[in-house]
Structures are given as C-alpha cells and as structure tokens.
C-alpha cells in the first residue's frame, strides 16, 4: 500500500531589515510579511502538515530581530532548510516554499540580460543584505528546486510575494492609505559582494545543466530554471516591471497576493481545493476589483493544471468573468467579446467566484449573450437565465463570477445544403436533422432562408457510396470532401446528432480562424515584430524548406522538431507586449501551444519567446485523406494582459463512434430575431491588428457589414488594448 505523500513547508517572511551600509540600496521595514507567514502556517497546520519551518525577522525592542539568529531569513539558513527537505523527504512528497518580503532586480540591459524574465535576474532581499549578507537569486533558488524535482521526484510550489521591479520603472510612487510597496529605495542592485560570489559559486557547483549556465558570468544574468519549470509551479505577485504591495485588510497588513490566495484556499474544503489556474485567476480579479489603482498582475509559471499543493491534475475549461452587473437586473457585462469568437446567442455556464469549477461542474445559472459591441473586442453583454428556485444563487452573481462556454454562436452565418438527402431519407428524418442543425445560432439550412441565387451554401451533407454521411465544403466553385472529417454511417442510431455536431464544430473553427480584419481600425506596424521558425537542429537538409515567395509558408517532414521564435524589434514603440501561441490544426482543433494554461508571455526587446514543437501527421479518417497536412500557428499579441483561451476547440475525432452524439439546445426566446443578410467572406492577413477603448456605448451588431467604430472618451476608461495576430503556416509531409 502506497503511503500518503508528506507536505514540507518552508515559509520565509521579512518584516525587519538589519541596518547596514554594505550596499547602496536601502530596504525599509515592512508590516505584513510575518503575518503572511503565520497565516500560512495556520492554514498548513489545519491541513495536518507536520513538516513546517518558518524563518522570520521581526523588529524587537532593542532594534534587533526578536528571532534567534538560526531562525532568521538569511541565505545560509534558507539553504540549510532547502537541503534538509532534499535530504529528509521521500519521492512523491509535496513541497511548499513561500517568500514574503522585498524583491529587486539583479540585472540590467547594459550587462547583457537578454534572457531576463519574471524569475531570471531577480533576487529576494533577505534580512541581512544591508549588513553584507547574500541575496537569494532566482537562479540559485531554481538550482535547489530543480534538485528537489529531479533528484527526489518531489512536486514543488513556489510563491513569491515580493517586487521584481526594474525594467520600465519610472519613479517612486505615492503610498495611499493602507498600502506599502514591497521594494527597496531603488529598482536595480548590481553590486556583487563577497557573500554573493560565495552563494553563486555554491549554486554553480550543484548545477550541471549547461542550458542555464553557459556563456554567462554571474547570477545576475543566468537564466533561472524556475522561469520554465517542470514538476513545479511558481506564482509571483507581479510582472517584472510592476510593484507588489501589502495592504491593510480588516485592520492588519498582509501581502496582497498572500491575502487573496489564502482567502480562496480557506473557503474551499480540503476535498475540493482549487487549481493553480483558479488561484491566480481569483487573485488577479480581486486585485483588479479592489486595488485597481495599483498595477499588480500575478504571474503563473510551470505546471498550472494541478490542484493547489496537490498531485491531482485537473481539466478545466477556459473561463471568462462577469465584469459588471446592472443594479437590480439580470443584465451582466462579460470580459470576453468578438475577438474570442463570441457572438449573439452564445450560452455560458455561470459559477460564483468561490466555486471550484472543474470539468463536469453543473451550473444553476446561465448567461446568454445579447449584445456584442463592435467597438470593444473583449466585452459582451448577456442576460442571466435560471429557474425560479435558483433565484437566490442568481442574486449572488457579481463581478468576478466565472463564465464557461457551453454553447457557442456563430458571427459568420453558415448555411447547410441537405437537398441531396431527400431521395434517401423520410420527411421525419429530414426534419429531425434540420432541427438539430438549427440549434446553433448562426447555422441555417439553405432552404430556410433567402439568399442570392448565385450564393451557394457553405456546407453540404451528402450520402456516399458506402452509405455514410459526409460533410462537404464549398470552395473554388464546387463542393469538395473535407479532409480528416469522419464519415458517419447511416446505420448509426445517432447519425443526425453527430452530423449536426460536426457541422457546428467546423463552423466554429471557421469563425475563430476568420477573426474579422474589417474591424481593425488602428493597425500596428508589422515590422515591429518578428515571428519565425527554424529546425531545432542545425541545417535544413531534406526535412525542412521555406517557400521563397511566401515567408509565412514552410514545409517540414514528420517528426521534425521546429523552433518557433517571436521577438519585438528595436523600432517597436511599446516597452512590452503580451503574447499567446495557438495551433489551428489539420484535425479542426484549436489548441494552445505556449505558454501553459492560464498564462501569457510578456515580451520585451530583451526577452524574446522561443518554443519547440514536433510536427506530427494525425490519423486519417478515410483513405482519401491527403498525406500532407497544414497547421496554422498563430501568435496573438496585445498591449495588455489578455487571455485568449476561450477560442480553444477540441480536435474532431477520427472515428464516428467517438463523435459526441449530443448537442445543447439553445433557448432563443430571449434574443432578437437574427438577420440572415450575407456579406463578403472575411479576409485574412498575415498581420491583423486591432485596437479599441473600453466604451460604455454598445451597438446592435450586424456582423455581416463593416462596423462603425465609435470613439466616446470618458474619464474612467480602461487602458487601451491594441491587439492583433501573426500567422505561420507549416505543411508537414511524410518521411521519405
């Protein structure tokens, strides 16, 4: 019988900084760090955690710390405790490391910090650094955590409630009542004392991974393993150019990150702990709601799809949120819009902020989208739907409540021709198939609507010679078989549901891929960014080739490892942008490639993004499917942190027996009648970029005509989000 894994907690809180003149940077005392640690210790003890070590620094009456020297948060003491965990733990155990205190950057552009990120180049300012004690750098901490993961097979959680200010920091901020920043009196400390050299040397001796040490001179510029860990999750309080703070909650100072994290954890029972994604999401939304004047964006790195401080993986659907609710009404505003594929008629499950939402969770309240404004790509309006007995739950829906897509609607109307089936099916069968198709708003039977005589339907359903239903696509003047879409046998008792599912899936894929370039009103200069791909190995050989006429089209053989790179060019006017990478694949799925769930990459001129994927050819659905396949890798770019995960779509299954035999009926009585006016197909460009200000003006939208983007400035408008995307198309062919 396998024993239950133990949990090891190492909690570090620095309120008092020992005075000294060994460094030019000065650190003022804080108030909430020790309280953070004590609250965390209490939480862990309630979880019956037996191995908890706390290292704290509290100012005593004589100006020295109250704690014994062996229990102070100094570099030797922290390393001692990290080594003890490595020595005494067993494979499979869980480790929790928490730091509350000041943080600082230890790198700068002029010394070559070209690989900086949220962890690399940062340092935790320990209690004795002004007396000459060593910083604990992001690189050094990564060395010890990596040993835990790979030498002892431990799963590690690292939470850093401190500042990592540096790049882009302009001036000291004014402190509002109840708020204190967790940074020193400077943004960057480049001094390298003897204690720093010794700490660095000790870490170097333990680190054999050349990827993290090659070509660098000291810990100020070495890339930290924690910047992209495996078997470990890292949660930091803010971006590298932001300030983390502590705030007065109910009369006591706490770190903003730690307070909201513990609030969520304490509200969820031990048997139903939230995932890391849920924790970060909850913290970010409360910071935005309660501390909106302070720019502090929690960052999540590593394995995010696990239960917080647990071994269980959880599968969570991408989420949006209720942004506002009109007083005394069921009208809500959502933080997702047409840029995510949202269209009028879409149905979302609604969960209260405290709910632990996983796959299979059932909501008592729905939100049906009623308006999608042209001038706000990331906003929509919806009405709450619920049974009378669930009115008390509906009344608790407020800003921060979670919404999860249940049934999508189409903004590009799609028409289906089933005329060829009349000779094979009864009227009841035809009527049944038609009713299933029309359950998706925006999906119509061609016979039910008025359209130009020369306008063909987008899709056709036909019965082939093997007595199987096929879905055909109209292109180049004729209907053609869609590759890697499984035929559905007539003998399948659920054939009508399955055909309807395939049609709505293909229409959704087309909708998301065809983000409306006609709505872009202020494009960015495409020369500001570079998006490229090269073989992961040196040389092209016969496995990789570029199209000399089209720099966005590439060819690679199956199993080739391709390294994608995105960077901000020197002439870009922005200090940073946020990016996420998605694959529109040959099996009609949309999946996130990089970074992990719930995360986005921040890119600066010094911090490009690189990732590698292995090109694969999916299983054929029929013998006629082509040998070669095409993937479109798209990078979404935005000037504010933007989550695109609502666009994800599972691949169509390769066998009819695994096609879901059900679709969700959409209540339509709440919506206005939809127009069926057809317009020109949406064009796509290599670089489609759009900008819009959040605006309280909502339009009644006809997606088939060019919108009029309104400009209604107002004092409370949110920061402008300029956004767009770039595509690379990769054809994968079989090996010779």
ChimeraX attribute file (.defattr): number of C-alpha atoms within 10 A of each C-alpha:
attribute: neighborCount
match mode: 1-to-1
recipient: residues
	/A:1	3
	/A:2	4
	/A:3	6
	/A:4	8
	/A:5	15
	/A:6	17
	/A:7	23
	/A:8	21
	/A:9	24
	/A:10	21
	/A:11	24
	/A:12	27
	/A:13	28
	/A:14	30
	/A:15	23
	/A:16	26
	/A:17	27
	/A:18	20
	/A:19	18
	/A:20	14
	/A:21	11
	/A:22	15
	/A:23	16
	/A:24	13
	/A:25	17
	/A:26	17
	/A:27	24
	/A:28	14
	/A:29	21
	/A:30	26
	/A:31	21
	/A:32	26
	/A:33	30
	/A:34	27
	/A:35	21
	/A:36	28
	/A:37	24
	/A:38	16
	/A:39	16
	/A:40	21
	/A:41	19
	/A:42	12
	/A:43	15
	/A:44	18
	/A:45	13
	/A:46	11
	/A:47	11
	/A:48	11
	/A:49	15
	/A:50	12
	/A:51	15
	/A:52	16
	/A:53	16
	/A:54	20
	/A:55	23
	/A:56	28
	/A:57	28
	/A:58	22
	/A:59	18
	/A:60	11
	/A:61	8
	/A:62	7
	/A:63	12
	/A:64	14
	/A:65	19
	/A:66	16
	/A:67	15
	/A:68	10
	/A:69	12
	/A:70	11
	/A:71	16
	/A:72	24
	/A:73	25
	/A:74	25
	/A:75	22
	/A:76	15
	/A:77	15
	/A:78	23
	/A:79	17
	/A:80	11
	/A:81	16
	/A:82	19
	/A:83	14
	/A:84	11
	/A:85	20
	/A:86	20
	/A:87	11
	/A:88	9
	/A:89	20
	/A:90	14
	/A:91	16
	/A:92	17
	/A:93	20
	/A:94	23
	/A:95	27
	/A:96	19
	/A:97	18
	/A:98	21
	/A:99	28
	/A:100	33
	/A:101	33
	/A:102	30
	/A:103	29
	/A:104	28
	/A:105	30
	/A:106	26
	/A:107	25
	/A:108	19
	/A:109	13
	/A:110	7
	/A:111	11
	/A:112	13
	/A:113	20
	/A:114	18
	/A:115	16
	/A:116	26
	/A:117	24
	/A:118	23
	/A:119	26
	/A:120	28
	/A:121	28
	/A:122	30
	/A:123	28
	/A:124	26
	/A:125	30
	/A:126	31
	/A:127	29
	/A:128	22
	/A:129	27
	/A:130	21
	/A:131	14
	/A:132	17
	/A:133	21
	/A:134	26
	/A:135	27
	/A:136	24
	/A:137	27
	/A:138	25
	/A:139	29
	/A:140	28
	/A:141	21
	/A:142	22
	/A:143	21
	/A:144	18
	/A:145	25
	/A:146	23
	/A:147	17
	/A:148	26
	/A:149	21
	/A:150	13
	/A:151	11
	/A:152	18
	/A:153	18
	/A:154	26
	/A:155	24
	/A:156	27
	/A:157	23
	/A:158	22
	/A:159	19
	/A:160	26
	/A:161	29
	/A:162	29
	/A:163	32
	/A:164	33
	/A:165	26
	/A:166	22
	/A:167	18
	/A:168	12
	/A:169	15
	/A:170	9
	/A:171	8
	/A:172	10
	/A:173	11
	/A:174	9
	/A:175	10
	/A:176	10
	/A:177	8
	/A:178	13
	/A:179	18
	/A:180	22
	/A:181	21
	/A:182	27
	/A:183	24
	/A:184	19
	/A:185	13
	/A:186	17
	/A:187	23
	/A:188	22
	/A:189	19
	/A:190	14
	/A:191	13
	/A:192	16
	/A:193	16
	/A:194	12
	/A:195	15
	/A:196	21
	/A:197	14
	/A:198	12
	/A:199	21
	/A:200	21
	/A:201	15
	/A:202	12
	/A:203	18
	/A:204	17
	/A:205	9
	/A:206	12
	/A:207	18
	/A:208	11
	/A:209	11
	/A:210	8
	/A:211	11
	/A:212	16
	/A:213	18
	/A:214	10
	/A:215	10
	/A:216	13
	/A:217	10
	/A:218	17
	/A:219	28
	/A:220	27
	/A:221	25
	/A:222	25
	/A:223	26
	/A:224	28
	/A:225	22
	/A:226	25
	/A:227	20
	/A:228	17
	/A:229	18
	/A:230	16
	/A:231	18
	/A:232	24
	/A:233	25
	/A:234	23
	/A:235	22
	/A:236	24
	/A:237	28
	/A:238	25
	/A:239	20
	/A:240	28
	/A:241	20
	/A:242	20
	/A:243	26
	/A:244	31
	/A:245	30
	/A:246	27
	/A:247	22
	/A:248	17
	/A:249	12
	/A:250	7
	/A:251	8
	/A:252	12
	/A:253	22
	/A:254	27
	/A:255	30
	/A:256	25
	/A:257	30
	/A:258	25
	/A:259	21
	/A:260	20
	/A:261	19
	/A:262	17
	/A:263	14
	/A:264	20
	/A:265	17
	/A:266	13
	/A:267	14
	/A:268	15
	/A:269	11
	/A:270	11
	/A:271	6
	/A:272	14
	/A:273	20
	/A:274	26
	/A:275	24
	/A:276	26
	/A:277	23
	/A:278	26
	/A:279	24
	/A:280	23
	/A:281	24
	/A:282	22
	/A:283	23
	/A:284	22
	/A:285	20
	/A:286	17
	/A:287	20
	/A:288	16
	/A:289	13
	/A:290	9
	/A:291	16
	/A:292	11
	/A:293	10
	/A:294	17
	/A:295	16
	/A:296	23
	/A:297	22
	/A:298	22
	/A:299	22
	/A:300	27
	/A:301	26
	/A:302	20
	/A:303	21
	/A:304	25
	/A:305	19
	/A:306	20
	/A:307	19
	/A:308	19
	/A:309	19
	/A:310	19
	/A:311	16
	/A:312	11
	/A:313	13
	/A:314	17
	/A:315	14
	/A:316	18
	/A:317	18
	/A:318	18
	/A:319	23
	/A:320	23
	/A:321	23
	/A:322	26
	/A:323	20
	/A:324	17
	/A:325	18
	/A:326	10
	/A:327	8
	/A:328	7
	/A:329	10
	/A:330	16
	/A:331	19
	/A:332	24
	/A:333	20
	/A:334	25
	/A:335	19
	/A:336	26
	/A:337	23
	/A:338	23
	/A:339	22
	/A:340	19
	/A:341	27
	/A:342	27
	/A:343	27
	/A:344	29
	/A:345	28
	/A:346	23
	/A:347	28
	/A:348	24
	/A:349	21
	/A:350	28
	/A:351	27
	/A:352	21
	/A:353	23
	/A:354	17
	/A:355	18
	/A:356	18
	/A:357	25
	/A:358	15
	/A:359	9
	/A:360	9
	/A:361	11
	/A:362	11
	/A:363	17
	/A:364	15
	/A:365	21
	/A:366	22
	/A:367	27
	/A:368	27
	/A:369	27
	/A:370	21
	/A:371	22
	/A:372	28
	/A:373	26
	/A:374	26
	/A:375	26
	/A:376	25
	/A:377	25
	/A:378	24
	/A:379	24
	/A:380	25
	/A:381	24
	/A:382	24
	/A:383	20
	/A:384	20
	/A:385	22
	/A:386	16
	/A:387	10
	/A:388	8
	/A:389	9
	/A:390	12
	/A:391	13
	/A:392	9
	/A:393	14
	/A:394	21
	/A:395	13
	/A:396	12
	/A:397	21
	/A:398	18
	/A:399	19
	/A:400	24
	/A:401	22
	/A:402	25
	/A:403	27
	/A:404	21
	/A:405	19
	/A:406	17
	/A:407	19
	/A:408	24
	/A:409	24
	/A:410	24
	/A:411	26
	/A:412	25
	/A:413	21
	/A:414	24
	/A:415	25
	/A:416	24
	/A:417	19
	/A:418	20
	/A:419	14
	/A:420	12
	/A:421	16
	/A:422	11
	/A:423	8
	/A:424	12
	/A:425	11
	/A:426	11
	/A:427	11
	/A:428	9
	/A:429	14
	/A:430	16
	/A:431	12
	/A:432	13
	/A:433	19
	/A:434	18
	/A:435	17
	/A:436	21
	/A:437	25
	/A:438	18
	/A:439	20
	/A:440	25
	/A:441	23
	/A:442	23
	/A:443	23
	/A:444	21
	/A:445	20
	/A:446	20
	/A:447	13
	/A:448	10
	/A:449	12
	/A:450	10
	/A:451	15
	/A:452	9
	/A:453	6
	/A:454	6
	/A:455	9
	/A:456	18
	/A:457	19
	/A:458	17
	/A:459	24
	/A:460	24
	/A:461	20
	/A:462	19
	/A:463	18
	/A:464	12
	/A:465	7
	/A:466	9
	/A:467	14
	/A:468	16
	/A:469	21
	/A:470	19
	/A:471	26
	/A:472	21
	/A:473	18
	/A:474	15
	/A:475	11
	/A:476	7
	/A:477	7
	/A:478	9
	/A:479	17
	/A:480	14
	/A:481	14
	/A:482	15
	/A:483	19
	/A:484	23
	/A:485	25
	/A:486	24
	/A:487	24
	/A:488	23
	/A:489	18
	/A:490	15
	/A:491	9
	/A:492	13
	/A:493	10
	/A:494	16
	/A:495	21
	/A:496	22
	/A:497	19
	/A:498	25
	/A:499	26
	/A:500	24
	/A:501	22
	/A:502	23
	/A:503	22
	/A:504	26
	/A:505	19
	/A:506	19
	/A:507	24
	/A:508	24
	/A:509	23
	/A:510	16
	/A:511	24
	/A:512	22
	/A:513	17
	/A:514	16
	/A:515	23
	/A:516	23
	/A:517	18
	/A:518	14
	/A:519	22
	/A:520	21
	/A:521	14
	/A:522	13
	/A:523	15
	/A:524	19
	/A:525	12
	/A:526	16
	/A:527	12
	/A:528	14
	/A:529	19
	/A:530	13
	/A:531	16
	/A:532	15
	/A:533	18
	/A:534	19
	/A:535	20
	/A:536	16
	/A:537	11
	/A:538	7
	/A:539	10
	/A:540	13
	/A:541	9
	/A:542	11
	/A:543	19
	/A:544	21
	/A:545	17
	/A:546	16
	/A:547	10
	/A:548	9
	/A:549	7
	/A:550	9
	/A:551	11
	/A:552	18
	/A:553	17
	/A:554	19
	/A:555	19
	/A:556	25
	/A:557	21
	/A:558	20
	/A:559	16
	/A:560	18
	/A:561	19
	/A:562	19
	/A:563	16
	/A:564	19
	/A:565	15
	/A:566	20
	/A:567	19
	/A:568	23
	/A:569	17
	/A:570	13
	/A:571	11
	/A:572	16
	/A:573	11
	/A:574	13
	/A:575	12
	/A:576	20
	/A:577	22
	/A:578	20
	/A:579	28
	/A:580	24
	/A:581	24
	/A:582	21
	/A:583	21
	/A:584	23
	/A:585	19
	/A:586	20
	/A:587	22
	/A:588	23
	/A:589	19
	/A:590	22
	/A:591	18
	/A:592	20
	/A:593	17
	/A:594	20
	/A:595	19
	/A:596	19
	/A:597	21
	/A:598	20
	/A:599	25
	/A:600	23
	/A:601	22
	/A:602	23
	/A:603	20
	/A:604	22
	/A:605	18
	/A:606	19
	/A:607	18
	/A:608	19
	/A:609	20
	/A:610	13
	/A:611	15
	/A:612	16
	/A:613	15
	/A:614	13
	/A:615	18
	/A:616	17
	/A:617	20
	/A:618	14
	/A:619	13
	/A:620	17
	/A:621	17
	/A:622	14
	/A:623	8
	/A:624	10
	/A:625	15
	/A:626	11
	/A:627	13
	/A:628	16
	/A:629	21
	/A:630	18
	/A:631	20
	/A:632	20
	/A:633	21
	/A:634	23
	/A:635	23
	/A:636	23
	/A:637	27
	/A:638	23
	/A:639	19
	/A:640	16
	/A:641	16
	/A:642	19
	/A:643	23
	/A:644	24
	/A:645	20
	/A:646	18
	/A:647	22
	/A:648	19
	/A:649	17
	/A:650	12
	/A:651	17
	/A:652	21
	/A:653	19
	/A:654	18
	/A:655	16
	/A:656	19
	/A:657	15
	/A:658	11
	/A:659	19
	/A:660	15
	/A:661	17
	/A:662	14
	/A:663	17
	/A:664	13
	/A:665	13
	/A:666	18
	/A:667	14
	/A:668	14
	/A:669	7
	/A:670	12
	/A:671	14
	/A:672	10
	/A:673	8
	/A:674	12
	/A:675	12
	/A:676	16
	/A:677	14
	/A:678	16
	/A:679	12
	/A:680	8
	/A:681	10
	/A:682	15
	/A:683	10
	/A:684	14
	/A:685	13
	/A:686	12
	/A:687	20
	/A:688	23
	/A:689	23
	/A:690	23
	/A:691	21
	/A:692	22
	/A:693	20
	/A:694	21
	/A:695	18
	/A:696	13
	/A:697	12
	/A:698	16
	/A:699	16
	/A:700	11
	/A:701	17
	/A:702	18
	/A:703	22
	/A:704	18
	/A:705	13
	/A:706	15
	/A:707	16
	/A:708	12
	/A:709	15
	/A:710	16
	/A:711	12
	/A:712	12
	/A:713	11
	/A:714	11
	/A:715	5
	/A:716	8
	/A:717	12
	/A:718	10
	/A:719	11
	/A:720	13
	/A:721	20
	/A:722	19
	/A:723	25
	/A:724	23
	/A:725	20
	/A:726	22
	/A:727	24
	/A:728	19
	/A:729	18
	/A:730	23
	/A:731	20
	/A:732	23
	/A:733	21
	/A:734	14
	/A:735	11
	/A:736	7
